[in-house]
Amino acid sequence: MSDVQLYIMQFPSNVQHRLHEIRQIGLSVFSNAEEKIYHRVPTFMIQGKDILNYGAYKDHITLYPGCNMTDFLKRIYPQYHYTKCAMQLPHADPFPSELVHEICELLAYGMR
């Protein structure tokens, strides 16, 4: 079992489901990525560079797509809470699979 799978397994099943969705979307978009735990959260790495980090917390999942992407997302999706370089997806809301896919696609095409 990989370190990423072990990370996911430590959370309740509803959170695991969300983390698995992010993982599957990322694996499909970042076909040449390596998965690892980096900065204590699952990360997609391409050629030694972290492309997308994601982690689970009590009330939300946080995506760490980089500061430039976060600034871009704040303008398009103001309904989410953001920190300097991260976007929070509340557990109380339906999981935005299409949004996660869109973010991964943008990152895959170099918008980090």
Secondary structure, DSSP 4 states (H G I P E B T S, - for coil): --HHHHHHHTS-HHHHHHHHHHHHHHHHH-TTPEEEEETTEEEEEETTEEEEEEEE-SSEEEEE--HHHHHHHHHH-TTSEEETTEEEEETTSPP-HHHHHHHHHHHHTT--
